């Protein structure tokens, strides 16, 4: 392989630069250095503490599981906004089985409950051709109403009530075992108390070193076995959808089902499989909430995470890696709300200010480069758009900087809204680079003309 062949994959077919994994790692490293600097300037140690990282991971897992469910369905061409309802079904069925037969049986029943919701969505959309949005909304309403009825009927009577159940909650569920790496993150081996080297490094609050130690300790101390299993589903989904014939058939149904049909793909079967798997992932997200996050079912427990998972999937451009990044972003901002409060979010104001300055510089350089190359009206509009983006980024950065300098912490009302605001901003900024599957949401009928 020549040097030219080695460098060539870094560029897309249209000549634009394409980011690869080494570039993403460099970006992540740069963001970590910037976050460490912001932490030291503002004294907000919870920004990269192990407790915050652990909470962020715990909050992100049900979101990216729901997002993976949306990914499977939409890669087959079926829009699934019923993720929330399928999650709700997973919480109830997981809790119902979990308090009786143990948490792992609860996880299995949670998957089955979500898969049942996926099956209903597939019957409506694939077999009967119901509008995907209408069917998804119906699943959400059905899941909420059915679980509230069943909770009052079963958890508020008999043996379940004696164990602590009620009309809005289930009896407690035994916790799933956790893992802690000895020597690195403490813990006990028999009667021996293991050292906590990462915790010791974190407690010194050194620049970058303590931040890395806090992040590593957050993912190696008290990690639930179910969390580990769920994390492995990200690479597994990528391998199945992009590296196997089964995944290729599913993705072909989402891009052009009639072409797939002409090549012998059973489109209905593939869509059914993908939507049922989608429901299973959402049900697993619900089971995670009742076995790891809370250890019991409570009414309203999902809290809109199905919708946020759908937003994370869109932010990730219908890819598992981007979906995981979007879920972690929301989980992290939510963890800031739970643990750090106003001071930690206040430190993030400076972090976002520096990022916006970087965006403004990048947009200005991009506009100058484009101006010397374009000759068409479309190109001129792109140049103007880049200049406008640079100016808006500078204005926003200036406003946030003034806010940071004139305040000591962010008001509690804004802190609680910061995760949702982050989701909206990220989706708005990422919207220009997104490309959904070409046949996503389109009604398919075998043998019909296009």
Long-range contacts (C-beta under 8 A, 24 or more apart in sequence): 32-208, 32-211, 32-212, 32-215, 33-208, 34-351, 34-354, 34-355, 35-211, 35-351, 36-207, 36-208, 36-211, 37-207, 38-347, 38-348, 38-350, 38-351, 38-354, 39-211, 39-347, 40-205, 40-207, 41-347, 41-350, 42-343, 42-346, 42-347, 42-350, 43-343, 44-340, 44-343, 44-344, 44-346, 44-347, 45-205, 46-336, 46-339, 46-340, 46-343, 46-344, 47-336, 47-340, 47-344, 47-347, 47-348, 48-210, 48-211, 48-214, 48-215, 49-202, 49-214, 49-218, 49-339, 50-198, 50-199, 50-202, 50-213, 50-214, 50-215, 50-217, 50-218, 50-221, 51-218, 51-339, 52-214, 52-218, 52-332, 52-335, 52-336, 52-339, 52-340, 52-344, 53-214, 53-215, 53-217, 53-218, 53-219, 53-335, 54-218, 54-219, 54-221, 54-222, 54-223, 55-331, 55-334, 55-335, 55-338, 55-339, 56-218, 56-328, 56-331, 56-332, 56-334, 56-335, 57-218, 57-219, 57-223, 57-227, 57-328, 57-331, 58-224, 58-227, 58-292, 58-293, 58-331, 59-293, 59-330, 59-331, 59-334, 59-335, 59-338, 60-327, 60-328, 60-330, 60-331, 60-332, 61-227, 61-230, 61-231, 61-285, 61-288, 61-292, 61-327, 61-331, 62-87, 62-285, 62-286, 62-288, 62-289, 62-293, 62-302, 62-305, 62-309, 63-285, 63-305, 63-308, 63-309, 63-312, 63-327, 63-330, 63-331, 64-230, 64-234, 64-309, 64-312, 64-323, 64-324, 64-326, 64-327, 64-328, 65-230, 65-233, 65-281, 65-282, 65-284, 65-285, 65-288, 65-309, 66-281, 66-282, 66-285, 66-305, 66-306, 66-308, 66-309, 66-310, 67-309, 67-310, 67-312, 67-313, 67-316, 67-323, 67-326, 67-327, 68-233, 68-234, 68-237, 68-281, 68-309, 68-313, 68-320, 68-323, 69-114, 69-118, 69-277, 69-278, 69-279, 69-280, 69-281, 69-282, 69-285, 69-309, 70-278, 70-309, 70-310, 70-313, 71-237, 71-241, 71-278, 71-313, 71-316, 71-318, 71-319, 71-320, 71-323, 72-237, 72-241, 72-250, 72-274, 72-275, 72-277, 72-278, 72-281, 73-118, 73-121, 73-274, 73-275, 73-278, 74-254, 74-313, 74-318, 74-436, 74-437, 74-440, 75-241, 75-250, 75-251, 75-254, 75-274, 75-318, 75-437, 76-250, 76-251, 76-253, 76-254, 76-270, 76-271, 76-273, 76-274, 76-275, 77-253, 77-254, 77-255, 77-257, 77-271, 77-437, 77-439, 77-440, 77-441, 77-442, 77-444, 78-121, 78-122, 78-125, 78-126, 78-132, 78-271, 78-274, 78-275, 78-278, 78-440, 78-441, 79-132, 79-133, 79-136, 79-440, 79-441, 80-118, 80-121, 80-132, 80-136, 80-275, 80-278, 80-310, 81-132, 81-133, 81-136, 81-137, 81-140, 81-307, 81-310, 82-117, 82-121, 82-135, 82-136, 82-137, 82-138, 82-139, 82-140, 82-143, 82-306, 83-136, 83-278, 83-282, 83-306, 83-307, 83-309, 83-310, 84-140, 84-143, 84-302, 84-304, 84-305, 84-306, 84-307, 85-117, 85-136, 85-139, 85-140, 85-141, 85-142, 85-143, 85-144, 85-306, 86-113, 86-114, 86-117, 86-118, 86-121, 86-139, 86-143, 86-278, 86-279, 86-282, 86-283, 86-286, 86-306, 87-114, 87-143, 87-282, 87-283, 87-285, 87-286, 87-289, 87-302, 87-305, 87-306, 88-140, 88-143, 88-144, 88-147, 88-286, 88-301, 88-302, 89-113, 89-114, 89-116, 89-117, 89-143, 89-146, 89-147, 89-283, 89-286, 90-114, 90-282, 90-283, 90-284, 90-285, 90-286, 90-287, 91-147, 91-286, 91-287, 91-289, 91-290, 91-297, 91-301, 91-302, 92-146, 92-147, 92-150, 92-151, 92-170, 92-286, 92-297, 93-283, 93-286, 93-287, 94-283, 94-286, 94-287, 94-290, 94-291, 94-297, 95-170, 95-173, 95-290, 95-296, 95-297, 96-150, 96-154, 96-155, 96-170, 96-297, 98-170, 98-173, 98-174, 98-287, 98-290, 98-291, 99-160, 99-163, 99-165, 99-170, 99-171, 99-172, 99-173, 99-296, 102-174, 103-173, 103-174, 103-175, 103-176, 103-226, 103-291, 104-176, 106-173, 106-287, 106-290, 106-291, 107-226, 107-284, 107-287, 107-288, 107-291, 109-287, 110-283, 110-284, 110-286, 110-287, 110-288, 110-290, 110-291, 111-280, 111-283, 111-284, 111-287, 112-280, 112-283, 113-283, 113-286, 114-279, 114-280, 114-281, 114-282, 114-283, 114-284, 114-285, 114-286, 115-276, 115-277, 115-279, 115-280, 115-283, 116-279, 116-283, 117-142, 117-143, 117-279, 117-282, 117-283, 118-275, 118-276, 118-277, 118-278, 118-279, 118-280, 118-282, 119-272, 119-275, 119-276, 119-279, 121-275, 121-278, 121-279, 122-271, 122-272, 122-275, 122-276, 125-275, 126-268, 126-271, 126-272, 126-275, 126-444, 127-268, 129-443, 129-445, 132-441, 133-441, 140-306, 147-299, 148-299, 151-297, 151-299, 155-297, 168-298, 168-299, 169-296, 169-297, 169-298, 169-299, 170-290, 170-296, 170-297, 170-298, 171-296, 172-295, 172-296, 173-290, 173-291, 173-295, 173-296, 174-295, 175-291, 175-292, 175-295, 176-224, 176-225, 176-226, 176-291, 176-292, 177-224, 177-225, 178-222, 178-223, 178-224, 178-225, 179-220, 179-222, 179-223, 179-224, 179-225, 179-228, 180-220, 180-221, 180-222, 180-223, 181-220, 181-221, 184-216, 184-217, 184-220, 185-216, 185-217, 185-220, 185-221, 186-221, 187-221, 224-292, 226-288, 226-291, 226-292, 227-288, 227-292, 230-284, 230-288, 233-281, 234-320, 234-321, 234-323, 234-324, 235-320, 237-320, 238-319, 238-320, 238-321, 241-320, 250-274, 251-437, 253-439, 253-444, 254-437, 254-438, 254-439, 254-440, 255-437, 255-438, 255-439, 256-438, 256-439, 257-439, 257-442, 257-444, 258-444, 258-448, 258-450, 261-446, 261-447, 267-444, 267-446, 268-446, 271-444, 282-306, 282-309, 285-309, 308-423, 311-423, 311-427, 312-423, 314-427, 314-434, 314-436, 315-423, 315-426, 315-427, 315-430, 317-430, 317-433, 317-434, 317-435, 318-435, 318-436, 318-437, 326-426, 329-422, 329-426, 330-419, 330-422, 330-423, 333-418, 333-419, 333-422, 334-419, 336-415, 336-418, 337-415, 337-416, 337-418, 337-419, 341-409, 341-412, 341-415, 342-409, 342-410, 342-411, 342-412, 342-415, 343-408, 343-409, 345-409, 345-410, 345-414, 345-415, 345-418, 346-404, 346-407, 346-408, 346-409, 346-410, 348-418, 349-400, 349-403, 349-404, 349-410, 350-400, 350-401, 350-404, 352-400, 353-397, 353-400, 353-401, 353-404, 354-397, 356-393, 356-394, 356-396, 356-397, 356-400, 357-393, 357-394, 357-397, 359-389, 359-390, 359-393, 360-389, 360-390, 360-391, 360-393, 360-394, 360-397, 361-390, 363-387, 363-389, 363-390, 363-393, 364-390
